[in-house]
Amino acid sequence: MFATKPKPLLLLYTQFSNPNFSISTFHSPFSSLPLHPSLNQTRQAHARIISTGLAADTQLMGHLLASLAQFSSPPFYYSLSIFKNIQNPSVFAANNMIRCFAKSESPYESFSLYNFMRQRSLQPNNYTFSFVFQGCSRVLGLKEGVQVHGNVVKLGFEGDVYIRNAMIQFYFACNRIECSKRVFDERPSCRDVVTWNAMLTGYARDGQIGVAEKVFDEMPQRDVVSWSTMITGYVQNGQLEEGLTQFKEMREMGLVPNEAILVTVLSASAQLGLLEHGRSVHLMIDSFDFPMTVPIVTGLVNMYAKCGCIDQARHLFNTMPRKDVSSWNAMICGLATHGLGKEALELFERFIGEGLFPSTVTFIGVLNACSRVGLVNEGHSYFKLMRESYGIEPEMEHYGCMVDLLGRAGVVVEAVELIESMSVPPDPVLWVTLLGACKVHGLVELGKEIGHKLIQLDPNHDGNYVQLASIYAKSKKWEDVVRIRRLMFDRKANKVPGWSLIEADGKLHRFVAGDREHERSLDIYKMLEIMGKRIAEAGYLPNISPVLHDIDEEEKESAIKEHSERLAIAFGLLVTGPRDCIRIVKNLRVCGDCHEMSKIVSKVYRREIIVRDGSRFHHFKEGQCSCKDYW
């Protein structure tokens, strides 16, 4: 983004006619400098310049600043000291100092330096404005940016496409979407692909995916950044399947994805539990010979862990030549969700042993690991360590893990005390967690108290009514069950249906309870009947307590038989090989009866069944579950 493209320092030096300059003098230290030298190499070059008496050369020092400005985080005080020692800085030198400021921890200084230029009658050029807008964007300096915009118009630069692109990005950063649109609309002839991408990015980040789609469709030209922006926009706004569809369209056009797209698609595959799709992306990475960067390998670790392949995730993690905190977090959290709590804690101790500093996410994984295997004392210890040794104040997720740990262990009163001791208002989800613990441990009176409290806190959340009704159902208080469900209906807090996903033949198949919409519905229900007979012969007896209706036993058994995960398992038996693993993703926690049924199916059919529910992974094999019935 410079008026003249920066060259290796040696080539620049040979152009100067200073009588003190000699190529033989500079050949040794500068001949091996790359186009983008490291900070240490740049400092060495600077030292050589000073030792040979060329420190007063404005052009040379400007190029030294240009070299520093290329760093993602330029050394602030070092860059400033160089600039201050230039007696009459050129626009080129000032521009690069503005660029250093814009990238630094003090981006507002880019605007201050711009004002200094104006006071010194140093005429800004098109690069000046682009860099100043970057600084204003980072500090959300709307007033300052508007002032710079006025100068752009006053000095006749409003037709420069690079400046207009910077203005669009600036207004989006300040959440002035209408201003970005005005800049975009007022000069249709002054646009390039970066202009369109700026609009695309702004709308996607604001959550206006529909508008972003319209912009994308109208683009006269698209590049990989355009596709990357749309794919990322879909995924970050929760439209995971749409993001994967967009990725497929991009590949069909023969475009090669960049790193950002690959990481985003791996994330979407992980969230949906699409192992086949995730594996295809892994194969693509290998076939294109992409460098296995830390973000890509971390994405693969996360994908395999969330798709049920914890061994593959572990292998990739252990063979990573370099890891960052996100890599460790992905592995620790992955082990925790698979119920491998002790291994997750051992990995955390390794992490600390290597001198790394944990983040809030690290401790979410650690506390979750304690919860999964019921390590109450260890949970208390790590919760204290987080605050006292690392200065990390607990967030709602940390409290959630602790409440879950205490609730699962039956220490419900202590969990209540923890919630009531919080310095910030507790999220209702903490009380929901406790309500579930009351149901598991048969604490009817406390459960009723918490349930009614939740309904007052959040009267539109269907789950609160369902949990409270289930507690009444467990006590066979059917009149109360009917009363709570009628209250839920009157307040229009209808229950969100549970669903189960299974991937087969490159397609995603979604089932809800009693689903008869699938193209192979007849075959699925025939398989359900066969499954029912075989597991009954193996000793299965239905647990009908989750059914919240005062109906006869036979009707309750029928209702349970059509739960979404059962339909998904039946479909899996139909479409997979006799020794293949069946992988299912649920949006809700698996009910006790389906959990027991899955154990028996795995034994009768000699299949491994991996279910990722709303809480954790369940590996069903040979009649046992990895959670050891603790979930």
Long-range contacts (C-beta under 8 A, 24 or more apart in sequence): 1-99, 1-127, 1-130, 1-131, 1-162, 2-66, 2-92, 2-95, 2-96, 2-127, 3-92, 3-125, 3-127, 6-35, 6-63, 6-66, 6-67, 6-70, 7-35, 7-63, 8-33, 8-34, 8-35, 9-33, 9-37, 9-45, 9-63, 9-64, 9-67, 12-60, 12-63, 13-60, 16-54, 16-57, 16-59, 16-60, 18-54, 18-57, 20-52, 20-53, 20-54, 21-52, 21-54, 25-52, 26-52, 36-70, 37-67, 39-68, 39-71, 39-75, 42-67, 42-68, 43-78, 46-82, 55-85, 56-87, 58-86, 58-87, 58-88, 58-89, 58-90, 58-93, 59-90, 59-92, 61-85, 61-86, 61-93, 62-86, 62-89, 62-90, 62-92, 62-93, 62-96, 65-93, 65-96, 65-97, 65-100, 66-92, 66-96, 68-96, 68-100, 69-96, 69-97, 69-99, 69-100, 69-103, 71-103, 72-103, 73-103, 73-104, 74-99, 74-100, 74-103, 74-104, 76-100, 76-101, 76-104, 76-105, 76-106, 79-104, 89-122, 91-117, 91-122, 91-123, 91-124, 91-125, 91-128, 94-122, 94-128, 95-125, 95-127, 95-128, 95-131, 98-128, 98-131, 98-132, 98-135, 99-131, 99-134, 101-135, 102-131, 102-132, 102-134, 102-135, 102-138, 103-134, 107-134, 107-135, 107-136, 107-138, 107-139, 108-135, 108-139, 108-141, 108-144, 109-135, 110-134, 110-135, 110-136, 111-135, 111-136, 111-141, 111-144, 111-148, 114-148, 118-151, 124-151, 124-155, 126-157, 126-160, 126-162, 126-163, 127-162, 129-157, 129-160, 129-163, 129-166, 130-162, 130-163, 130-165, 130-166, 133-163, 133-166, 133-167, 133-169, 133-170, 134-166, 136-170, 137-169, 137-170, 137-173, 137-174, 138-173, 140-173, 140-174, 141-174, 142-174, 142-176, 145-170, 145-171, 145-174, 158-187, 159-187, 159-190, 160-190, 161-190, 161-191, 161-192, 161-194, 161-195, 164-190, 164-191, 164-195, 165-192, 165-194, 165-195, 165-198, 168-195, 168-198, 168-199, 168-202, 169-198, 169-201, 169-202, 172-198, 172-201, 172-202, 172-205, 172-206, 175-206, 177-202, 177-203, 177-206, 177-208, 193-219, 193-221, 193-222, 193-223, 193-225, 193-226, 196-220, 196-221, 196-222, 196-226, 197-223, 197-225, 197-226, 197-229, 200-226, 200-229, 200-230, 200-233, 201-229, 203-233, 204-229, 204-230, 204-232, 204-233, 204-236, 204-237, 205-233, 205-236, 207-237, 209-233, 209-234, 209-237, 209-239, 224-255, 224-256, 224-257, 224-258, 224-261, 225-258, 227-255, 227-257, 227-261, 228-257, 228-258, 228-260, 228-261, 228-264, 231-261, 231-264, 231-265, 232-260, 232-261, 232-264, 235-264, 235-265, 235-267, 235-268, 235-271, 240-268, 240-271, 240-272, 241-272, 241-508, 243-268, 244-268, 244-269, 244-272, 244-274, 244-277, 256-288, 257-284, 259-290, 259-293, 259-295, 259-296, 262-290, 262-296, 262-299, 263-295, 263-296, 263-299, 266-296, 266-299, 266-300, 266-302, 266-303, 267-299, 267-302, 267-303, 269-303, 269-307, 270-299, 270-302, 270-303, 270-305, 270-306, 270-307, 271-306, 272-501, 272-508, 272-585, 273-306, 273-307, 273-308, 273-501, 273-503, 273-583, 273-584, 273-585, 273-612, 274-307, 274-503, 274-508, 275-304, 275-307, 275-308, 275-309, 275-503, 275-583, 276-503, 276-506, 277-503, 277-506, 278-303, 278-304, 278-307, 294-320, 294-322, 294-323, 294-324, 294-326, 294-327, 295-326, 297-327, 298-323, 298-324, 298-326, 298-327, 298-330, 301-327, 301-330, 301-331, 301-334, 302-330, 302-334, 304-334, 305-330, 305-331, 305-333, 305-334, 305-335, 305-337, 305-338, 306-334, 306-337, 306-612, 307-583, 308-581, 308-583, 308-610, 308-612, 308-617, 308-619, 310-334, 310-335, 310-338, 310-340, 310-617, 325-356, 325-357, 325-358, 325-359, 325-362, 326-361, 328-356, 328-362, 329-359, 329-361, 329-362, 329-365, 332-362, 332-365, 332-366, 332-369, 333-361, 333-364, 333-365, 333-368, 335-365, 335-369, 336-365, 336-366, 336-368, 336-369, 336-372, 337-368, 337-372, 337-612, 337-616, 337-617, 338-616, 338-617, 338-619, 338-626, 339-372, 339-373, 339-616, 339-617, 339-626, 339-627, 339-628, 340-369, 341-369, 341-370, 341-371, 341-372, 341-373, 341-375, 342-369, 342-373, 342-375, 344-369, 345-369, 345-370, 345-375, 345-378, 357-390, 358-386, 358-390, 358-392, 359-392, 360-392, 360-395, 360-397, 360-398, 363-392, 363-398, 364-397, 364-398, 364-401, 367-398, 367-401, 367-402, 367-405, 368-401, 368-404, 370-401, 370-405, 371-401, 371-404, 371-405, 371-408, 372-616, 372-627, 372-630, 373-630, 374-405, 374-408, 374-409, 374-630, 375-405, 376-405, 376-406, 376-409, 376-411, 379-405, 379-406, 396-426, 396-427, 396-429, 396-430, 399-426, 399-430, 400-427, 400-429, 400-430, 400-433, 403-430, 403-433, 403-434, 404-433, 406-437, 407-433, 407-434, 407-436, 407-437, 407-440, 408-437, 408-440, 408-630, 410-437, 410-441, 412-437, 412-438, 412-441, 412-443, 412-446, 416-446, 428-454, 428-457, 428-458, 428-461, 428-464, 431-457, 432-463, 432-464, 432-467, 435-464, 435-467, 435-468, 435-471, 436-467, 436-589, 438-471, 439-467, 439-470, 439-471, 439-474, 442-474, 444-471, 444-474, 444-475, 447-471, 448-472, 455-487, 459-491, 459-493, 460-491, 460-492, 460-493, 461-493, 462-488, 462-493, 462-494, 462-495, 462-496, 463-495, 463-496, 464-493, 465-493, 465-495, 466-495, 466-548, 469-548, 470-546, 470-548, 473-545, 473-547, 473-548, 474-545, 478-550, 481-548, 481-549, 481-550, 482-550, 485-548, 498-563, 498-564, 498-586, 498-587, 498-588, 499-564, 499-586, 499-587, 500-564, 500-565, 500-567, 500-568, 500-584, 500-585, 500-586, 501-568, 501-584, 501-585, 501-586, 502-568, 502-571, 502-572, 502-582, 502-583, 502-584, 502-585, 503-583, 504-571, 504-572, 504-575, 504-576, 505-575, 509-568, 509-571, 511-564, 511-565, 511-567, 511-568, 511-571, 512-564, 513-559, 513-562, 513-563, 513-564, 513-567, 514-562, 515-562, 515-564, 515-567, 518-567, 518-571, 520-571, 520-574, 523-574, 524-567, 524-570, 524-571, 524-574, 525-570, 527-570, 527-571, 527-573, 527-574, 528-561, 528-562, 528-566, 528-567, 528-570, 531-566, 531-569, 531-570, 531-573, 531-601, 532-561, 534-604, 534-605, 535-597, 535-600, 535-601, 535-604, 538-600, 538-603, 538-604, 539-600, 540-596, 540-597, 540-600, 542-593, 543-592, 543-593, 543-596, 544-593, 545-592, 545-593, 546-591, 546-592, 546-593, 560-591, 560-593, 560-594, 563-591, 563-593, 563-594, 565-590, 565-594, 565-598, 565-611, 566-594, 566-597, 569-598, 569-601, 569-609, 572-609, 573-605, 573-607, 579-606, 579-607, 580-607, 581-607, 581-608, 581-609, 581-610, 582-607, 582-608, 582-609, 582-610, 583-609, 583-610, 583-611, 583-612, 584-609, 584-610, 584-611, 584-612, 585-611, 585-612, 586-611, 586-612, 586-613, 586-614, 587-614, 588-613, 588-614, 589-613, 589-614, 589-615, 589-631, 590-618, 590-631, 595-625, 595-629, 595-631, 598-625, 599-623, 599-624, 599-625
